[in-house]
Amino acid sequence: MYGSEKSDQVLEITVLKIFFGFYKVYIKNLIKYLNMKSSDCVSGFTVHLTALNMKSSSDAEVLNTKKVSLLLRSVIRTNPKHPAGWIKSARLEEVAGKIRKARELIRKGCEEFPKNEDVWMEACRLVNPDKAKGVIARGVKAIPDSVQLWIQAARLERGAANKSRVLRMGLEKIPDSVRLWKALVELAANEDDAKLLLQRAVECCPLHVELWLALARLEKYDAARKVLNKAREKLPKERAIWIAVAKLEEVFGNTFTVGKIIERGIGALQREGVEICRSLSEDEVKP
């Protein structure tokens, strides 16, 4: 691990030295681009290529670009088990306009690091759009417990039904992924479907308060109270649940019980060792 980190540091320092004297904007954006996460590259692809795709105006700049390419290749040869080197090499080729070379490098990177999700995400970004699904499919097969890859696989699908199908496949592999449950709930066609999904979600992820609160908001009064009571049993130190209980009573006109609920909540939380400031106060209990 230390060797990988050291190689990465040497790589960054050398890249900066080689490009010293270039246009400042070129240097700044190149280093930023090479170090971006693949997910960020997808969202900011056009903007960054606009900033980075400056044509070399002199033989010196072309030479320096070649030096960086050679340096990155050297890093891959001397430390082939360093995934960042493969990703940065592919991005440099991309910036130089050699997209086929970039795709070939990242393909080899996937072969070298089948368990590294960043390499798969980069491969998905670099390939032709019509091949991206195939790349991600191989990625989730290699790393079935990668939430990031399942999310990306869903993004590549068209239509809520297809996206939901992929997310459900992901949840079969990672049933306790809050991120996958949230993404699936967001695609629900209506409140009833969302409620059913959240009921299952709190069973699989009982220690995530946001799922309990989301379910309570969709339920009617009596059912919401039951949901919040279950949530308090699972998360006795979570003050947000007591606040939600107080707000529920206030919304339904039971304002006379709000103060009592707050007092009960403060006592229960203090017994659990929770420090009480202003987080649980009548000032914050508003509909």
GUDREN-446205 format. One record per residue: residue number from 0; residue in three letters; chain; y, x negated, z negated of N, C-alpha, C in turn. Coordinates in Angstrom, 3 decimals, m for minus. Layout:
    nr   rest   kette        n.y        n.x        n.z       ca.y       ca.x       ca.z        c.y        c.x        c.z
   NUM    ALA       A          Y          X          Z          Y          X          Z          Y          X          Z
...
END
This chain:
    nr   rest   kette        n.y        n.x        n.z       ca.y       ca.x       ca.z        c.y        c.x        c.z
     0    MET       A     m1.213     m0.841      0.000      0.000      0.000      0.000      1.249     m0.866      0.000
     1    TYR       A      1.230     m1.915     m0.835      2.398     m2.794     m0.902      2.639     m3.472      0.440
     2    GLY       A      1.531     m3.889      1.100      1.676     m4.543      2.393      2.304     m3.635      3.425
     3    SER       A      1.929     m2.356      3.404      2.495     m1.397      4.354      3.975     m1.226      4.120
     4    GLU       A      4.368     m1.080      2.854      5.780     m0.903      2.528      6.581     m2.137      2.923
     5    LYS       A      6.011     m3.314      2.692      6.716     m4.549      3.019      6.891     m4.667      4.531
     6    SER       A      5.831     m4.326      5.294      5.928     m4.387      6.751      6.991     m3.438      7.257
     7    ASP       A      7.058     m2.253      6.655      8.059     m1.267      7.060      9.458     m1.783      6.793
     8    GLN       A      9.658     m2.432      5.637     10.974     m2.970      5.301     11.365     m4.092      6.257
     9    VAL       A     10.423     m4.989      6.565     10.689     m6.090      7.494     11.033     m5.530      8.865
    10    LEU       A     10.305     m4.483      9.275     10.553     m3.856     10.564     11.967     m3.313     10.649
    11    GLU       A     12.420     m2.576      9.614     13.755     m1.981      9.632     14.840     m3.063      9.675
    12    ILE       A     14.676     m4.100      8.855     15.674     m5.172      8.809     15.782     m5.882     10.159
    13    THR       A     14.625     m6.154     10.773     14.634     m6.860     12.048     15.238     m6.014     13.152
    14    VAL       A     14.926     m4.713     13.148     15.505     m3.810     14.148     17.021     m3.822     14.048
    15    LEU       A     17.526     m3.781     12.817     18.977     m3.803     12.626     19.594     m5.104     13.133
    16    LYS       A     18.912     m6.220     12.869     19.437     m7.513     13.317     19.480     m7.595     14.836
    17    ILE       A     18.411     m7.125     15.478     18.332     m7.205     16.928     19.416     m6.364     17.590
    18    PHE       A     19.675     m5.206     17.015     20.653     m4.299     17.615     22.077     m4.554     17.127
    19    PHE       A     22.246     m5.543     16.261     23.598     m5.836     15.779     24.481     m6.255     16.949
    20    GLY       A     25.636     m5.678     17.057     26.507     m5.949     18.182     26.485     m4.846     19.216
    21    PHE       A     25.475     m3.919     19.119     25.445     m2.765     20.011     26.563     m1.807     19.613
    22    TYR       A     26.715     m0.782     20.394     27.638      0.269     20.001     27.190      0.836     18.664
    23    LYS       A     28.151      1.047     17.748     27.813      1.492     16.400     27.093      2.842     16.410
    24    VAL       A     27.534      3.725     17.260     26.892      5.036     17.332     25.447      4.909     17.779
    25    TYR       A     25.222      4.002     18.739     23.864      3.804     19.253     22.935      3.330     18.141
    26    ILE       A     23.392      2.348     17.385     22.570      1.796     16.306     22.275      2.861     15.257
    27    LYS       A     23.330      3.525     14.815     23.191      4.514     13.749     22.198      5.598     14.129
    28    ASN       A     22.319      6.128     15.329     21.452      7.222     15.738     20.040      6.764     16.062
    29    LEU       A     19.894      5.552     16.582     18.563      5.050     16.877     17.741      4.903     15.602
    30    ILE       A     18.310      4.226     14.610     17.577      4.033     13.353     17.283      5.375     12.694
    31    LYS       A     18.247      6.282     12.735     18.046      7.606     12.153     16.919      8.333     12.866
    32    TYR       A     16.919      8.244     14.186     15.904      8.940     14.977     14.516      8.373     14.736
    33    LEU       A     14.416      7.054     14.683     13.107      6.432     14.477     12.510      6.799     13.135
    34    ASN       A     13.355      7.140     12.158     12.875      7.422     10.812     12.811      8.902     10.491
    35    MET       A     13.176      9.745     11.448     13.126     11.180     11.203     11.706     11.663     11.054
    36    LYS       A     11.536     12.737     10.264     10.248     13.391     10.225     10.052     14.138     11.539
    37    SER       A      8.808     14.299     11.936      8.540     14.957     13.204      9.084     16.373     13.223
    38    SER       A      9.024     17.068     12.079      9.535     18.433     12.015     11.027     18.470     12.286
    39    ASP       A     11.753     17.443     11.807     13.189     17.375     12.074     13.449     17.047     13.538
    40    CYS       A     12.572     16.235     14.110     12.742     15.878     15.521     12.618     17.116     16.402
    41    VAL       A     11.737     18.036     16.019     11.556     19.243     16.810     12.829     20.061     16.827
    42    SER       A     13.445     20.251     15.640     14.636     21.088     15.549     15.866     20.404     16.110
    43    GLY       A     15.930     19.071     16.010     17.119     18.375     16.452     16.894     17.528     17.686
    44    PHE       A     15.889     17.866     18.457     15.470     17.023     19.578     16.588     16.821     20.604
    45    THR       A     17.181     17.912     21.036     18.202     17.810     22.081     19.408     17.028     21.614
    46    VAL       A     19.858     17.319     20.381     21.045     16.640     19.852     20.832     15.147     19.762
    47    HIS       A     19.678     14.748     19.247     19.444     13.327     19.048     19.223     12.580     20.352
    48    LEU       A     18.579     13.212     21.318     18.394     12.532     22.590     19.728     12.345     23.295
    49    THR       A     20.630     13.308     23.108     21.959     13.171     23.700     22.656     11.938     23.148
    50    ALA       A     22.522     11.734     21.825     23.184     10.595     21.188     22.473      9.284     21.489
    51    LEU       A     21.143      9.378     21.665     20.363      8.146     21.804     20.158      7.707     23.248
    52    ASN       A     20.228      8.644     24.172     19.837      8.341     25.534     20.977      7.673     26.300
    53    MET       A     21.570      6.630     25.727     22.620      5.865     26.383     21.980      4.808     27.278
    54    LYS       A     22.392      4.742     28.484     21.825      3.766     29.404     22.373      2.371     29.111
    55    SER       A     21.503      1.401     29.149     21.931      0.030     28.905     22.903     m0.407     29.987
    56    SER       A     24.016     m0.974     29.580     25.043     m1.372     30.539     25.018     m2.873     30.803
    57    SER       A     24.075     m3.566     30.195     24.008     m5.006     30.427     22.588     m5.497     30.257
    58    ASP       A     22.314     m6.672     30.830     20.981     m7.254     30.695     20.660     m7.569     29.245
    59    ALA       A     21.687     m7.865     28.462     21.461     m8.203     27.047     20.909     m7.002     26.291
    60    GLU       A     21.439     m5.820     26.576     20.957     m4.635     25.881     19.525     m4.318     26.278
    61    VAL       A     19.214     m4.460     27.553     17.856     m4.240     28.013     16.911     m5.213     27.330
    62    LEU       A     17.345     m6.477     27.249     16.539     m7.509     26.604     16.294     m7.175     25.138
    63    ASN       A     17.342     m6.711     24.442     17.194     m6.370     23.034     16.245     m5.202     22.834
    64    THR       A     16.306     m4.229     23.736     15.382     m3.108     23.652     13.947     m3.594     23.819
    65    LYS       A     13.745     m4.504     24.734     12.403     m5.062     24.932     11.943     m5.826     23.698
    66    LYS       A     12.899     m6.514     23.059     12.542     m7.258     21.844     12.055     m6.322     20.749
    67    VAL       A     12.751     m5.192     20.588     12.331     m4.223     19.582     10.952     m3.682     19.912
    68    SER       A     10.724     m3.387     21.194      9.425     m2.878     21.613      8.321     m3.883     21.302
    69    LEU       A      8.582     m5.148     21.614      7.602     m6.200     21.319      7.364     m6.334     19.825
    70    LEU       A      8.454     m6.194     19.067      8.337     m6.290     17.612      7.450     m5.184     17.067
    71    LEU       A      7.675     m3.967     17.553      6.882     m2.838     17.076      5.414     m2.990     17.473
    72    ARG       A      5.178     m3.475     18.647      3.801     m3.719     19.063      3.151     m4.765     18.180
    73    SER       A      3.942     m5.758     17.794      3.426     m6.804     16.909      3.049     m6.220     15.552
    74    VAL       A      3.894     m5.303     15.076      3.605     m4.645     13.791      2.295     m3.882     13.881
    75    ILE       A      2.080     m3.176     15.006      0.852     m2.407     15.186     m0.366     m3.332     15.219
    76    ARG       A     m0.210     m4.480     15.898     m1.340     m5.413     15.978     m1.659     m6.038     14.631
    77    THR       A     m0.616     m6.444     13.911     m0.842     m7.129     12.632     m1.175     m6.163     11.504
    78    ASN       A     m0.706     m4.927     11.618     m0.966     m3.938     10.576     m1.290     m2.597     11.229
    79    PRO       A     m2.452     m2.507     11.879     m2.790     m1.293     12.636     m2.990     m0.060     11.760
    80    LYS       A     m3.121     m0.243     10.470     m3.323      0.883      9.568     m2.010      1.378      8.960
    81    HIS       A     m0.922      1.121      9.662      0.403      1.530      9.201      0.927      2.614     10.151
    82    PRO       A      0.780      3.905      9.826      1.117      4.983     10.773      2.575      4.997     11.214
    83    ALA       A      3.487      4.572     10.336      4.908      4.581     10.706      5.179      3.686     11.905
    84    GLY       A      4.443      2.585     12.031      4.625      1.684     13.159      4.289      2.368     14.478
    85    TRP       A      3.215      3.181     14.494      2.838      3.894     15.703      3.890      4.950     16.058
    86    ILE       A      4.361      5.652     15.059      5.358      6.705     15.302      6.650      6.101     15.847
    87    LYS       A      7.110      5.010     15.238      8.361      4.390     15.671      8.227      3.767     17.051
    88    SER       A      7.066      3.212     17.339      6.837      2.646     18.668      6.917      3.735     19.727
    89    ALA       A      6.297      4.865     19.444      6.322      5.976     20.401      7.740      6.486     20.603
    90    ARG       A      8.511      6.556     19.530      9.885      7.049     19.653     10.761      6.070     20.435
    91    LEU       A     10.518      4.794     20.251     11.312      3.813     20.995     11.038      3.930     22.493
    92    GLU       A      9.771      4.117     22.842      9.433      4.295     24.256     10.067      5.576     24.795
    93    GLU       A     10.097      6.595     23.970     10.721      7.857     24.378     12.205      7.669     24.651
    94    VAL       A     12.881      6.966     23.731     14.312      6.715     23.892     14.573      5.892     25.160
    95    ALA       A     13.653      4.996     25.474     13.798      4.156     26.667     13.449      4.911     27.946
    96    GLY       A     13.063      6.178     27.802     12.739      6.981     28.970     11.303      6.859     29.426
    97    LYS       A     10.460      6.181     28.643      9.062      5.989     29.016      8.193      6.989     28.258
    98    ILE       A      8.318      8.258     28.631      7.647      9.313     27.901      6.127      9.223     28.013
    99    ARG       A      5.612      8.808     29.157      4.161      8.677     29.306      3.615      7.606     28.363
   100    LYS       A      4.355      6.494     28.241      3.951      5.431     27.326      4.024      5.916     25.879
   101    ALA       A      5.054      6.698     25.581      5.203      7.236     24.228      4.020      8.140     23.883
   102    ARG       A      3.636      8.985     24.821      2.514      9.891     24.578      1.206      9.132     24.416
   103    GLU       A      1.042      8.078     25.186     m0.169      7.269     25.078     m0.245      6.587     23.713
   104    LEU       A      0.886      6.065     23.249      0.917      5.403     21.943      0.585      6.376     20.815
   105    ILE       A      1.204      7.551     20.853      0.976      8.494     19.756     m0.437      9.079     19.824
   106    ARG       A     m0.996      9.153     21.040     m2.394      9.592     21.164     m3.319      8.598     20.466
   107    LYS       A     m3.048      7.306     20.698     m3.840      6.281     20.017     m3.610      6.323     18.510
   108    GLY       A     m2.363      6.661     18.141     m2.065      6.795     16.722     m2.897      7.884     16.075
   109    CYS       A     m3.109      8.988     16.785     m3.945     10.080     16.262     m5.390      9.636     16.105
   110    GLU       A     m5.830      8.786     17.018     m7.193      8.265     16.922     m7.332      7.331     15.728
   111    GLU       A     m6.286      6.533     15.497     m6.318      5.581     14.382     m6.154      6.281     13.032
   112    PHE       A     m5.345      7.378     13.003     m5.023      8.055     11.742     m5.269      9.560     11.849
   113    PRO       A     m6.512      9.959     11.998     m6.804     11.388     12.142     m6.488     12.202     10.889
   114    LYS       A     m6.289     11.525      9.766     m5.996     12.235      8.516     m4.511     12.172      8.135
   115    ASN       A     m3.674     11.729      9.059     m2.245     11.620      8.779     m1.494     12.735      9.514
   116    GLU       A     m0.927     13.677      8.768     m0.292     14.837      9.398      0.992     14.477     10.140
   117    ASP       A      1.707     13.428      9.695      2.935     13.030     10.386      2.644     12.564     11.820
   118    VAL       A      1.542     11.862     11.997      1.168     11.395     13.329      0.846     12.587     14.230
   119    TRP       A      0.133     13.579     13.684     m0.204     14.767     14.476      1.046     15.563     14.826
   120    MET       A      1.987     15.665     13.893      3.226     16.386     14.156      4.028     15.692     15.256
   121    GLU       A      4.035     14.365     15.228      4.746     13.608     16.258      4.071     13.792     17.613
   122    ALA       A      2.744     13.802     17.613      2.013     14.012     18.863      2.305     15.389     19.436
   123    CYS       A      2.376     16.375     18.568      2.686     17.737     19.008      4.071     17.808     19.640
   124    ARG       A      5.009     17.074     19.085      6.374     17.081     19.594      6.484     16.390     20.948
   125    LEU       A      5.715     15.333     21.137      5.856     14.503     22.333      5.112     15.046     23.552
   126    VAL       A      4.044     15.775     23.333      3.249     16.219     24.486      3.969     17.316     25.257
   127    ASN       A      3.462     17.618     26.446      3.980     18.749     27.195      3.790     20.022     26.372
   128    PRO       A      4.744     20.931     26.424      4.654     22.157     25.622      3.338     22.915     25.797
   129    ASP       A      2.792     22.902     27.018      1.548     23.637     27.260      0.327     22.971     26.626
   130    LYS       A      0.512     21.746     26.137     m0.596     21.046     25.479     m0.435     20.959     23.962
   131    ALA       A      0.691     21.438     23.468      0.978     21.314     22.035     m0.038     22.063     21.180
   132    LYS       A     m0.443     23.240     21.620     m1.426     24.011     20.853     m2.733     23.244     20.697
   133    GLY       A     m3.144     22.594     21.772     m4.382     21.825     21.718     m4.293     20.665     20.747
   134    VAL       A     m3.130     20.015     20.715     m2.937     18.892     19.789     m3.005     19.376     18.345
   135    ILE       A     m2.294     20.463     18.056     m2.289     20.981     16.689     m3.671     21.494     16.291
   136    ALA       A     m4.378     22.077     17.245     m5.737     22.548     16.956     m6.627     21.385     16.517
   137    ARG       A     m6.487     20.246     17.197     m7.257     19.060     16.794     m6.779     18.548     15.434
   138    GLY       A     m5.479     18.683     15.206     m4.928     18.235     13.934     m5.464     19.020     12.755
   139    VAL       A     m5.468     20.360     12.856     m5.955     21.178     11.736     m7.467     21.046     11.572
   140    LYS       A     m8.137     20.702     12.652     m9.578     20.445     12.538     m9.819     19.165     11.750
   141    ALA       A     m8.951     18.169     11.996     m9.083     16.890     11.290     m8.592     16.994      9.848
   142    ILE       A     m7.517     17.791      9.648     m6.948     17.948      8.292     m6.804     19.443      8.001
   143    PRO       A     m7.901     20.129      7.700     m7.843     21.587      7.500     m7.014     22.030      6.304
   144    ASP       A     m6.707     21.096      5.392     m5.917     21.463      4.215     m4.449     21.058      4.358
   145    SER       A     m3.998     20.815      5.592     m2.599     20.455      5.822     m1.769     21.718      6.059
   146    VAL       A     m0.947     22.076      5.082     m0.078     23.251      5.211      0.901     23.056      6.361
   147    GLN       A      1.449     21.861      6.481      2.432     21.574      7.523      1.868     21.828      8.916
   148    LEU       A      0.624     21.418      9.150      0.030     21.601     10.471     m0.263     23.068     10.759
   149    TRP       A     m0.684     23.831      9.749     m0.925     25.267      9.952      0.379     26.003     10.237
   150    ILE       A      1.444     25.611      9.552      2.756     26.220      9.812      3.189     25.932     11.246
   151    GLN       A      2.999     24.701     11.679      3.361     24.335     13.048      2.503     25.086     14.061
   152    ALA       A      1.226     25.243     13.750      0.338     25.983     14.648      0.814     27.423     14.804
   153    ALA       A      1.270     28.028     13.721      1.786     29.403     13.784      3.077     29.464     14.597
   154    ARG       A      3.929     28.460     14.447      5.190     28.436     15.197      4.951     28.398     16.702
   155    LEU       A      3.879     27.759     17.118      3.596     27.622     18.542      3.062     28.903     19.175
   156    GLU       A      2.684     29.852     18.327      2.158     31.110     18.847      3.299     32.067     19.216
   157    ARG       A      3.010     32.978     20.108      3.979     33.998     20.492      3.581     35.333     19.879
   158    GLY       A      4.556     35.995     19.285      4.294     37.302     18.709      3.832     37.230     17.268
   159    ALA       A      4.271     38.199     16.481      3.950     38.216     15.048      2.453     38.311     14.793
   160    ALA       A      1.750     39.078     15.626      0.311     39.249     15.420     m0.431     37.920     15.547
   161    ASN       A     m0.097     37.156     16.585     m0.769     35.859     16.784     m0.383     34.863     15.700
   162    LYS       A      0.880     34.865     15.319      1.329     33.975     14.246      0.603     34.313     12.939
   163    SER       A      0.493     35.615     12.645     m0.190     36.047     11.424     m1.655     35.643     11.445
   164    ARG       A     m2.278     35.764     12.603     m3.699     35.385     12.728     m3.901     33.916     12.366
   165    VAL       A     m3.019     33.061     12.867     m3.131     31.627     12.579     m2.895     31.354     11.095
   166    LEU       A     m1.898     32.005     10.519     m1.610     31.801      9.094     m2.785     32.262      8.220
   167    ARG       A     m3.430     33.349      8.619     m4.604     33.815      7.864     m5.740     32.795      7.953
   168    MET       A     m5.883     32.186      9.120     m6.886     31.128      9.255     m6.570     29.970      8.325
   169    GLY       A     m5.280     29.644      8.221     m4.877     28.584      7.312     m5.161     28.937      5.862
   170    LEU       A     m4.922     30.190      5.507     m5.146     30.621      4.127     m6.629     30.665      3.765
   171    GLU       A     m7.475     30.790      4.769     m8.912     30.698      4.501     m9.270     29.289      4.029
   172    LYS       A     m8.519     28.306      4.541     m8.763     26.918      4.157     m7.977     26.529      2.899
   173    ILE       A     m6.765     27.106      2.771     m5.892     26.752      1.641     m5.379     28.045      0.998
   174    PRO       A     m6.233     28.767      0.287     m5.823     30.071     m0.262     m4.717     30.004     m1.318
   175    ASP       A     m4.489     28.830     m1.888     m3.467     28.712     m2.927     m2.153     28.137     m2.397
   176    SER       A     m1.949     28.199     m1.091     m0.706     27.693     m0.505      0.384     28.763     m0.555
   177    VAL       A      1.365     28.560     m1.396      2.484     29.496     m1.516      3.267     29.554     m0.204
   178    ARG       A      3.422     28.409      0.423      4.195     28.363      1.667      3.550     29.205      2.759
   179    LEU       A      2.229     29.151      2.868      1.538     29.956      3.875      1.627     31.441      3.556
   180    TRP       A      1.490     31.795      2.288      1.606     33.204      1.890      2.999     33.736      2.196
   181    LYS       A      4.019     32.958      1.885      5.391     33.392      2.158      5.603     33.611      3.652
   182    ALA       A      5.111     32.676      4.456      5.273     32.795      5.906      4.565     34.035      6.431
   183    LEU       A      3.399     34.336      5.866      2.648     35.507      6.300      3.352     36.797      5.893
   184    VAL       A      3.866     36.833      4.682      4.576     38.023      4.196      5.817     38.295      5.048
   185    GLU       A      6.503     37.246      5.453      7.700     37.411      6.282      7.384     38.062      7.621
   186    LEU       A      6.149     37.940      8.068      5.746     38.523      9.347      5.193     39.935      9.205
   187    ALA       A      5.121     40.439      7.981      4.570     41.777      7.753      5.366     42.827      8.518
   188    ALA       A      4.653     43.782      9.085      5.299     44.799      9.914      6.115     45.786      9.097
   189    ASN       A      5.732     45.998      7.843      6.446     46.954      6.998      6.232     46.603      5.533
   190    GLU       A      6.885     47.365      4.652      6.812     47.068      3.215      5.410     47.253      2.662
   191    ASP       A      4.684     48.239      3.174      3.320     48.467      2.684      2.418     47.271      2.998
   192    ASP       A      2.548     46.745      4.205      1.759     45.560      4.567      2.161     44.363      3.706
   193    ALA       A      3.470     44.222      3.494      3.961     43.113      2.669      3.435     43.232      1.247
   194    LYS       A      3.390     44.454      0.749      2.904     44.681     m0.617      1.429     44.289     m0.748
   195    LEU       A      0.633     44.675      0.238     m0.788     44.318      0.206     m0.983     42.805      0.243
   196    LEU       A     m0.194     42.148      1.060     m0.294     40.684      1.150      0.113     40.025     m0.160
   197    LEU       A      1.191     40.525     m0.772      1.654     39.938     m2.032      0.675     40.195     m3.173
   198    GLN       A     m0.004     41.331     m3.134     m1.017     41.603     m4.155     m2.141     40.572     m4.081
   199    ARG       A     m2.503     40.209     m2.877     m3.510     39.168     m2.708     m2.947     37.793     m3.045
   200    ALA       A     m1.677     37.597     m2.699     m1.045     36.300     m2.937     m0.990     35.964     m4.424
   201    VAL       A     m0.646     36.940     m5.273     m0.553     36.656     m6.711     m1.929     36.416     m7.322
   202    GLU       A     m2.966     36.940     m6.670     m4.323     36.643     m7.139     m4.677     35.181     m6.849
   203    CYS       A     m4.259     34.719     m5.683     m4.573     33.345     m5.278     m3.612     32.322     m5.878
   204    CYS       A     m2.376     32.747     m6.132     m1.350     31.837     m6.663     m0.698     32.468     m7.892
   205    PRO       A     m1.448     32.660     m8.968     m0.924     33.398    m10.131      0.171     32.674    m10.910
   206    LEU       A      0.387     31.400    m10.629      1.371     30.632    m11.396      2.687     30.422    m10.644
   207    HIS       A      2.919     31.220     m9.618      4.156     31.103     m8.840      4.983     32.371     m9.010
   208    VAL       A      6.028     32.247     m9.800      6.808     33.410    m10.209      7.450     34.135     m9.047
   209    GLU       A      7.848     33.408     m7.992      8.550     34.068     m6.887      7.676     35.113     m6.199
   210    LEU       A      6.363     34.899     m6.193      5.457     35.873     m5.588      5.354     37.127     m6.446
   211    TRP       A      5.277     36.953     m7.749      5.250     38.096     m8.672      6.525     38.921     m8.548
   212    LEU       A      7.658     38.253     m8.517      8.940     38.961     m8.454      9.096     39.696     m7.121
   213    ALA       A      8.637     39.077     m6.051      8.712     39.728     m4.742      7.853     40.988     m4.714
   214    LEU       A      6.674     40.908     m5.316      5.797     42.079     m5.381      6.423     43.188     m6.222
   215    ALA       A      6.999     42.821     m7.362      7.621     43.822     m8.242      8.765     44.543     m7.528
   216    ARG       A      9.512     43.824     m6.716     10.637     44.448     m6.004     10.179     45.508     m5.007
   217    LEU       A      8.951     45.379     m4.515      8.437     46.344     m3.535      7.738     47.538     m4.173
   218    GLU       A      7.427     47.418     m5.459      6.692     48.479     m6.135      7.631     49.543     m6.699
   219    LYS       A      7.071     50.721     m6.942      7.819     51.765     m7.640      7.864     51.423     m9.130
   220    TYR       A      8.628     52.195     m9.875      8.948     51.848    m11.262      7.714     51.516    m12.105
   221    ASP       A      6.763     52.436    m12.192      5.595     52.222    m13.070      4.762     51.024    m12.614
   222    ALA       A      4.560     50.945    m11.307      3.769     49.828    m10.776      4.502     48.502    m10.965
   223    ALA       A      5.813     48.531    m10.812      6.601     47.310    m10.995      6.501     46.800    m12.428
   224    ARG       A      6.543     47.725    m13.395      6.395     47.331    m14.808      5.039     46.659    m15.032
   225    LYS       A      3.989     47.220    m14.441      2.651     46.644    m14.608      2.588     45.243    m13.993
   226    VAL       A      3.209     45.102    m12.828      3.226     43.793    m12.161      3.927     42.762    m13.036
   227    LEU       A      5.076     43.124    m13.579      5.841     42.188    m14.402      5.125     41.873    m15.712
   228    ASN       A      4.409     42.841    m16.251      3.623     42.575    m17.467      2.508     41.580    m17.180
   229    LYS       A      1.849     41.736    m16.041      0.817     40.772    m15.656      1.421     39.389    m15.435
   230    ALA       A      2.603     39.390    m14.843      3.279     38.120    m14.584      3.595     37.411    m15.900
   231    ARG       A      4.026     38.171    m16.920      4.335     37.567    m18.230      3.087     36.984    m18.871
   232    GLU       A      1.946     37.619    m18.642      0.694     37.097    m19.194      0.333     35.757    m18.548
   233    LYS       A      0.549     35.674    m17.250      0.219     34.449    m16.528      1.246     33.345    m16.751
   234    LEU       A      2.514     33.750    m16.920      3.614     32.783    m17.032      4.459     33.101    m18.266
   235    PRO       A      3.910     32.858    m19.434      4.624     33.227    m20.664      5.912     32.437    m20.912
   236    LYS       A      6.115     31.335    m20.212      7.320     30.525    m20.413      8.385     30.775    m19.345
   237    GLU       A      8.138     31.731    m18.479      9.051     31.968    m17.361     10.103     33.017    m17.722
   238    ARG       A     11.332     32.586    m17.929     12.417     33.481    m18.326     12.820     34.438    m17.208
   239    ALA       A     12.604     34.053    m15.953     12.989     34.913    m14.830     12.264     36.252    m14.874
   240    ILE       A     11.071     36.262    m15.446     10.309     37.514    m15.526     10.967     38.472    m16.507
   241    TRP       A     11.402     37.969    m17.642     12.089     38.822    m18.623     13.393     39.370    m18.042
   242    ILE       A     14.092     38.555    m17.317     15.334     39.020    m16.676     15.018     40.127    m15.680
   243    ALA       A     13.908     39.954    m14.922     13.511     40.972    m13.949     13.144     42.278    m14.641
   244    VAL       A     12.489     42.182    m15.786     12.136     43.387    m16.550     13.398     44.127    m16.990
   245    ALA       A     14.354     43.387    m17.511     15.607     43.994    m17.962     16.355     44.636    m16.797
   246    LYS       A     16.395     43.956    m15.661     17.077     44.508    m14.489     16.391     45.770    m13.992
   247    LEU       A     15.065     45.774    m14.033     14.317     46.953    m13.604     14.712     48.170    m14.425
   248    GLU       A     14.775     48.012    m15.739     15.147     49.129    m16.613     16.578     49.576    m16.336
   249    GLU       A     17.452     48.630    m16.107     18.848     48.981    m15.865     19.006     49.729    m14.536
   250    VAL       A     18.295     49.275    m13.513     18.373     49.937    m12.206     17.920     51.387    m12.295
   251    PHE       A     16.921     51.652    m13.130     16.409     53.013    m13.260     17.090     53.796    m14.378
   252    GLY       A     18.237     53.301    m14.830     19.060     54.056    m15.759     18.701     53.930    m17.218
   253    ASN       A     17.759     53.077    m17.552     17.356     52.914    m18.949     18.166     51.805    m19.614
   254    THR       A     19.478     51.936    m19.558     20.357     50.875    m20.045     20.229     50.646    m21.550
   255    PHE       A     19.822     51.676    m22.282     19.716     51.541    m23.743     18.589     50.594    m24.150
   256    THR       A     17.633     50.328    m23.229     16.509     49.435    m23.560     16.756     47.984    m23.161
   257    VAL       A     17.815     47.744    m22.386     18.059     46.400    m21.870     18.245     45.390    m23.002
   258    GLY       A     19.079     45.733    m23.970     19.330     44.824    m25.090     18.057     44.486    m25.854
   259    LYS       A     17.213     45.498    m26.068     15.965     45.271    m26.794     15.033     44.339    m26.011
   260    ILE       A     15.015     44.543    m24.703     14.162     43.690    m23.861     14.630     42.247    m23.916
   261    ILE       A     15.942     42.058    m23.882     16.487     40.700    m23.955     16.116     40.044    m25.277
   262    GLU       A     16.242     40.798    m26.373     15.881     40.250    m27.691     14.406     39.895    m27.746
   263    ARG       A     13.564     40.783    m27.218     12.127     40.502    m27.188     11.835     39.267    m26.345
   264    GLY       A     12.515     39.185    m25.213     12.303     38.053    m24.324     12.693     36.735    m24.964
   265    ILE       A     13.836     36.719    m25.629     14.284     35.504    m26.307     13.287     35.070    m27.368
   266    GLY       A     12.812     36.038    m28.157     11.828     35.720    m29.189     10.532     35.185    m28.608
   267    ALA       A     10.038     35.836    m27.556      8.775     35.413    m26.939      8.894     34.025    m26.328
   268    LEU       A     10.000     33.763    m25.669     10.202     32.448    m25.045     10.347     31.348    m26.093
   269    GLN       A     11.049     31.650    m27.163     11.202     30.654    m28.228      9.865     30.331    m28.877
   270    ARG       A      9.003     31.330    m29.010      7.666     31.076    m29.564      6.835     30.188    m28.646
   271    GLU       A      7.171     30.220    m27.368      6.477     29.367    m26.392      7.129     27.988    m26.283
   272    GLY       A      8.190     27.768    m27.063      8.851     26.471    m27.047      9.910     26.327    m25.977
   273    VAL       A     10.336     27.445    m25.378     11.353     27.399    m24.328     12.733     27.373    m24.966
   274    GLU       A     13.569     26.457    m24.509     14.936     26.372    m25.012     15.792     27.438    m24.348
   275    ILE       A     16.460     28.222    m25.128     17.259     29.335    m24.622     18.737     28.962    m24.637
   276    CYS       A     19.343     29.016    m23.459     20.801     28.822    m23.365     21.415     30.162    m22.981
   277    ARG       A     22.073     30.205    m21.812     22.632     31.469    m21.349     21.788     32.092    m20.238
   278    SER       A     20.637     31.472    m19.952     19.845     31.961    m18.845     19.322     33.368    m19.080
   279    LEU       A     19.135     33.733    m20.332     18.626     35.055    m20.654     19.674     35.762    m21.498
   280    SER       A     20.667     36.297    m20.856     21.739     36.970    m21.574     22.124     38.238    m20.865
   281    GLU       A     22.805     39.144    m21.560     23.184     40.411    m20.977     24.140     40.219    m19.820
   282    ASP       A     24.896     39.113    m19.817     25.853     38.861    m18.728     25.140     38.702    m17.389
   283    GLU       A     23.890     38.199    m17.433     23.180     37.942    m16.181     22.298     39.091    m15.767
   284    VAL       A     22.121     40.077    m16.628     21.264     41.216    m16.313     22.114     42.264    m15.620
   285    LYS       A     22.183     42.164    m14.315     22.964     43.111    m13.506     22.076     43.603    m12.361
   286    PRO       A     22.287     44.835    m11.947     21.461     45.399    m10.878     21.733     44.704     m9.559
END
